[in-house]
Amino acid sequence: MKYILSLLSIALLSTVTHAQAQEVFIEGYAQNMGSGTVEVFEIVDYLTRYERKIGSGTISTDSTFNVRFTTKGTQKVKVKINNNYFYTYVQPNAQYDLYVKDKSPYNPERPEGNLVEYFFGGLPETDINYKIIEYDDEILNFLRTNYRRTDVRAREFMYKLDTFNMEIQEKYKDDTSSYFEVYRRYGLASLDDLSFIGASNRLQKFDFYLKPFTVSYSNDRYMEYFLNFYENYHYNLSRTKEQEFYNALVQSSPTLLMNTLGNVYEVKHNLRVRELVLINMMSDLYYNVDYPQEPILNVLDSLAGFALFHEHRDIAKNMRKRLTELKPGVRSPNFEFTHNDVTKQKGDYIGKYHYVSFVNTDIKNSMAELELLRALYLKYGGTTQFTTFIVNNSNQSLEKIKKKYDIQWEIVEVEKEGDIIKDFQILTYPQYVLIDLNGYIVAAPALGPKPNGEYQTIERQLHAISRLRP
């Protein structure tokens, strides 16, 4: 019998227990995929959602594939079939037979990869996937039957939810999976988060769903509830407490921050919870204009090395890395350089779009694109600032380079291992970054002057920018 794993249940589950690693085997058929690779990734932590590859295999010419990997417990994994991907759940010593579709019937196809559907074949009732599918179906049926947002008799939903809760407990009372027990608890907790007359208030939810239980780092159903509950937690602090928190933050002191939260009800009972909430708060506050970014990064650096709980050291390290990634909408890195005996900084470019290029004299392709950059500069240099950072490992004369390519814009020598290269996360050359007039990333990497595989260049964006300004 085959079972389809719905997109709703795809997003719901993961755990890792502290047992000895055991093998998992996945085989299947990838529709219209006559060759390529299959890779399996685990979720490193659910605050940053970093992934780590734990297994790989090949797709045969007849579109069949198989892959073996180890797991220490039940968990959610991402399976990547060439560029397409899906999420599933695995448990130790399990074997899975999958049929993977090549496209989604709901979303337009994207060349960079698609979230696709898949089917199970011969899934036993004891498997975690079977249990999750059945349980999610019970929740959906309950909602379809009982929940109406416009129903004036919404108090009835509270009683029906209590009855449903008791029925679920009775049905699964003999199930021995601790992972599934956690999953069920926070599935029901999500129902309690719905808006209805008689719903639990925030502190009641904390006392019932969070306070009595340990942190389930690898169970994404738990972590989803945890992160939703503590999202933007600084707004739940009193004005006085928030000012104390701010004062501790500007001192870059995790100890002072932990002490500040020490008598806040939802975090005071459990040091582990308090420290995890603190890391999450650093993420929430990093993009808040009222809070300085540098102390936040300093706090994460300290926690990465000296957090009270070992799990939090890796999470803090990952969080710092995630926050400083270049992506659209985040602040561009600070930078400083000297050009023509004038020291310039990021703030000097506020008020004008900034197209930054990175080239390396050892890489001919990157140097060749300087000619294409010149043509763009002549057309759009009046409305967009151009700057080229050049890694000059071959010690060529910068003046000769400028003369050869007729460079009339800023070109600055930088060290290959220097701060500018590290802060802009440059791994290949050439690479381009587009920054808006307020110092925020528009694209990183941005399109270059040379057409990519889809015949696109940066010119279209530069032309649009030119039309924004008189």
N, C-alpha and C positions, 0 to 999 in steps of 0.2 A: 504494500500500500504506500502511496506517495502522499507527502504532506508539503504544502507550500508554507513557507515561513513569511508571514506578512511583514510589511515595512514597519508596522507599529511594534511588533515583537522583536524585530531586528535590533532596535535601539535600547533594549531593556536590560541586558544581563551580563554579568561577568564576575568571576571570583577566582582567587588562587589560594589554596591552602598550603600549610607548611609541611607537606608530605614529600616523600621522595618522588623525583620526576619520573613519569611513566609515559609510554609511547601512545600516540594517536595516529591513526591512518585514515587518510581521505583519498578516495578515488572517485572518478566520475567522468562525465562527458561534457565538454565545453562547446556549445553550439557554434558552428561556423568558425572554430578556432583550430586550424589544421596544424599549427606549430606555435612555438613560443614557450613561455614560462608560467608556472604557477608558484606564488609565494604566499606564505602565511606570516601574519604579524600579530603580536600581542600588544595590548594597550599598556604602556608603561605606567602611567598614572592618569586619573580622570580629571585632574585640575588642568593639566596642559594637553592631554590627549596625545602625547608623543607615542609613536609606535616603534616596535623593535622586531626585526625579522627573526623568526624562530624556525623556519623551514622553507624549502624550495624544491621544485621538481620541474619536469618538462612536459609539454603537451605533445603527444604523438601526432603523426600525420592523419590518423583517423579520429582526431579530436578528443581522444581519451587522455586522462592525466591521473597521476597519483603523487602523493606527498606524505612523508612521515616526519613527525616532530615530537618533542616531548613537552609535557605539561605537568606542573606540580599539583594541579587541581582543576576543578571546573572553572572555565573562563570563557570570555568572549574573545573571538579572534576576527581579524580581517583577512579575507582570502582575495588575492589579486590574481586575475587571469589576464595576462598581458596588461592592457591599460584598464580593463574593467575590474570591478571589485564588488564584494558583498560581505556581510557580517554573519557569522554563525557562532554556535556555542559548542564547546567540546568538553569532554570529561575523560579522565584517565582510562587507558586501555580500551578506548572506543574505536569503532570502525564506521566510517560514513560513506554512503554511496549517494552522489549528488548529480543532478542534471542542471547545468548552468546555462541560462539563456544568454544570447549575445547582445541584447538591447533591452531597454526598459520600455514598456508600453505606455508609460505615463509621462516620461520626460523626453525632450528632444535629444538626439544623439550628439555627444560632444567628442571632438577628436582627442581630447586629453584623457578621456576615460569616463565610464558611466557606472552608477550604482545599478546592478542588475538583479533580476529575480533568480531563484533557484528552487529546486524540488528535492525532497528526500526520497530515497527508495528504501523500503524495508526498515523503517525506524522503529526500534523496540520501545515499548511503553515505559521502560525503566530509564530511558535516556533523558537527559535534562531538556533537550529540544522538544521532545514529545510533551513533557510536563508543562513547559513554558507555553507552547502553542495552545494546549488545552486550557491552561489557566487564563491566558490572555483572551481566549474566546469566551470564557465564562464572564470575565469582566466586561467585555464589549456587549454581550447579551444582556447583562444586568443594566448597563447604561441605556441601551436601546429601549429596554422595557420600562425603566423606572425614572430616568432623569429628564426633566423638562425645565429648562431655565425660566420659562414664562409661567410655570404652574404656581398658582397662588397657594396651593396646598403643599408647598415645598417641604414643610415640616415632616410630611409623610416619608420623604426620602431618607431622613435620618433613621427612622425606624426600620425601613427596608434595608438600609446599609448595615445596621446592627444585625439584622437577621441573616443577611448575606455573609457577613463576617463569621458568624457562628457556623453557618453551613460549610464554609470553606475550611474552618478549623476541624470540623468533624470529618469532612471528606478526606483530608490529608493528615489525620492524626497519626497514622502509622508510617508516614513517609519519613525516611531517615536522612534525607539530604539536607544538611545544614545550609547549603547554598540556596536551595529552593525555598527553605523556610524564610531566609532573609528576603528573597525575591517576592514571596507572597506578602510578607509584612508591608513592604514598601509599595507594592501594587495597591494594597488596600489604603495605605497612607495617601496615595495620590488621589483616591476617591474622596478622602476626607478633606482634600484641598479644594474641592469643588465648592462653588458658592451655593449654599442652601440654608434655610432657616434651621437653627440648632447646630450648625457646624461648630467644631472645636475652635477656640481662639488660639493665638500663636503659642502662648505658654502651655496650654493644655496639649497641643501637638508636640511640643518639645518634651514635656513630661512623659508622654505616652510612647512616642516613636523614636526619640533620640537619647534621652537621658539614661535609660536603663541598659542600653546596648553598646557594644564595642564598635569601633570604626571598622567598616568592611571595605577596605581600600580597593579591592578588586571586583567588587560587586557593583556594576554600573547602575543598577536599580537603586541601591542604597545611596551611591554617590550622587545620583541625579537629585534625590530628595534632599540630601545634605547640602549640596551646593545651592539649590533653590531656596532652602530655608535660610542660609547664611549669606545670600547674595546682597551685595552693597550693605554689609552689616553695620557700617559706620552710621547709617541713617537711623539705626535702632538705638544708638547711644544718646544719652542726654547731652544737652549743649555743653554742660560742664565737663562731662566725661569725654566728649569728642575733642574739646580743647586740650585736655590732659593727654589724650592719644596723639594729637598733632604735636604737642610739645615733646613727647617721647620720640616721635618719628623723626623730627628734625635733628635729634641727637643720634640718629641711626642706631638705636639701642633696642634689640629684641627683648632684653631683660626688662627694661622700663615699659615696653609695650605690653608684655605679658602681665606685668604687675598692674598696669592700668586696667586691663580686662579682668583682673582677678576677682572683682566683686560684681561683675555683670552676670546676671542669672543664667543665661543660656550657655555660658562658657566657664563659669567659675568652678563647676563640680568636677571637671575632667581636664587635666593638663594636656592630654593628647588632643582632645577636641579643640582646646583653646589655641594650641600651637598650629594646628591645621587651619583653623579659622583665620589666624593671623596671616598665614601665607596667602590664603585666598583674598584677604583684605588688601594685601599688597598688590595683587593683580587688579582688583576693582579700583584702587586709588591711583594706579599708575597713569591712567588717562584722565584723571580728574584735575582740572586746571588749578584747583585750590590747593593741591598737594605737590610738593617738589618731587621730582623723579629720582634725583641722585640718592637721597637718603633711603628711598624704597629699595633701590638696587643694593645699597650697602647692607640693609637689613637682610635681604635675601642672600647676599654673600655670606653673612655671619651665620645664618641658619643652615646654609649649605654645608658649612664646616662643623657647626656646633649645636645643631638642633637637639632638643632633649630626646627625640625619638628618631631612630635610625631611618625609618621610612621617609621622614620629613626632610632629611638632608638631600636625598635625591629629588624630591618634589620641589624643594626650594631652588636647587640647581637648574632643574628643568624650567621652572617658572621664570627665573632670570633670563634664561636663554630665549624663552618664548616671548617675553616682553620686549626684548631688544631686537627681535627679528624685524627685518625690513618688510613691511607690507602696506598696502594702501590704507591711508587714514591715520597712520601713526606718525609721531614726530620724527623728523629725520635726525640722524646722529649729529651731535655737536662736532665741529671740526675747526681747525685753525691752521693756517699756512701763511707763508710769506711770498708775495708776488711783486716783483719790481720794487723791492725794499719796503713794501707796505704789508703789514700784518692784517689778514682778513679772517673773519669768523662767520659762523652760520648766520648770525644776526644781521650781517652786512647785506644779506641777500633777501631779507624780508621786503615784500612789496613787489617782487618780480619772480616770475617762474624761472627755475634753475635746471638746466639740462647738464648733468654731470656724466662724463665719460671716463673710463679707466682703460688704459692701454699698457702694453708691455713691449719694450724694444726687442725682446727675445722671440716674440710671437708676431710673425709677419702679417698674419691676417688682421690683427688688431691695429697695426701701424697703417695698413692699406686703407682702413676705413677713415683715417684722418682726412683723406681727400674728399670723401663723401660728407664728412662733418663740415668741411670748409664751405661746400655748396649750401648746406643748410644754414650755416652761420650767416652767410651773405644775404639769405632771404629772411631769416627770422631773428637775427642777432639783436634787432632793435626792440623786440618784445620779450625775448627769452634770454636769460644769461647763460652763456656757455662756459664751462670749465672742464679741462681735461687734466686728470691726474695720471702721470706717466711713471711707470716703474722702469728705471733706466739701468738695468743690470749690466748692460754692455758698455756703460759709461760713454755713450755717444754725446757729442756736444749738443746741448739743448738748443743753442742758437742755430746750428746746422739743421736740426730737425724742424725748427720753426720756419727756416728759410725753404727747406725742401718741400714742405707741405703748405707753405704760405699761410701759416697759422697766425691769425689776427686776434684770437680770443685768449683767455687765460689758459696757460698750460704750466703745470707745476710738477716738479719732480718729487716723488715720495718713495719711501722705503717699502720693499715688498712685505716686510713684517711690521710696518709702521701702523700707528693708530688709525689713520684714515682708511687704510685697506681693511684692517680688522673690523672697525666700526661699521663700515659699509658692507662687510661680509663678502668681499670679492674673492671668488675662487677660480674664475675663468676670465679670459680676456679675448676680445673686448667685452665690457659690460657697461650698462647705462642705467642711470637713475634719474627720474623726473620728480622734482620737488615743486610744490605750489608756492604761491606768493606769501603764504603764512608759515612756511617751513614744514609742511606736512608732506609725506610721501604720496605721490600720485601713482607711481609704478616703480617697482624694484624686483626684478630687473625690468627696465623699460625697453620698448622697441628701439632698435638701432637705425642708423641711416641706410643700412643694407637690407633688402627685402628678406623676410623670414620665409618659412615653408608655405605660408599662406599669402605671400606677396604683400605683406604689410610692412610699413616703415613708420618711424616716428613722425614723419612729415605731416600726416593728417592731424595729429595732436598739436604740433607746433603751429600749423595753420589755424586751427580752432582758437588757440591762445592768442594769436595775432589779431584775431577778429574781436577779442574781448576788450582790447585796449585801443584808444583812439590813435 
